[in-house]
């Protein structure tokens, strides 16, 4: 379902919209409001596991938030995605950012978890849009493949699976395996 499909919404008009029925979260894409898919069990469990992992690593170095709307630019147009998890370092956080407001700066890290009905290809394209909008790193988590693909602004993406050690220069000291994340989320092997 797309709200107001005939008219292109401005950023301000999008921000002035009242929440939809059932508190549906919407993203602004190409002037249209697009409902964000409601997370299901595995998605929610992975979100929690990754959120805890990033919070432990980045304690007091910035903000880690699930489903925080971010005001960015995509192909020259206003874009307000709602990533599954964002990390914004203290260096990037604006001093006047309101706790209840939309994030107005590109995050250091965006994590997107592929939901049923979404494809890796669509998420890879979204990752490119994030990088083009000055996000420093994008992780795409695929629960079916039990993988995390890390997208960089200046290098080819890297996919991690199983016991491969994921390290990222953006987060000194970060070391974990994808399997550790899935175990922490209590998602069994199929």
Buried (B, 14 or more C-beta within 10 A) or exposed (E): EEBEEEEEBEBEBBBEEEEEEEEEBBBBBEBBBBEBEEBEEBBBBBBBBBBBBBBEBBEEBBBBBBEBBBBBBBEEEBBBBBBBBBBBBEEBBEEEBEEEEBBEBBBBBBBBBBBEEBEBEEBBEBBBBBBBBEBBBBBBBBBEEBBBBBBBEEEEBEBBBEEBEBBBEBBEEBEBBBBBBBEBBEBEEE
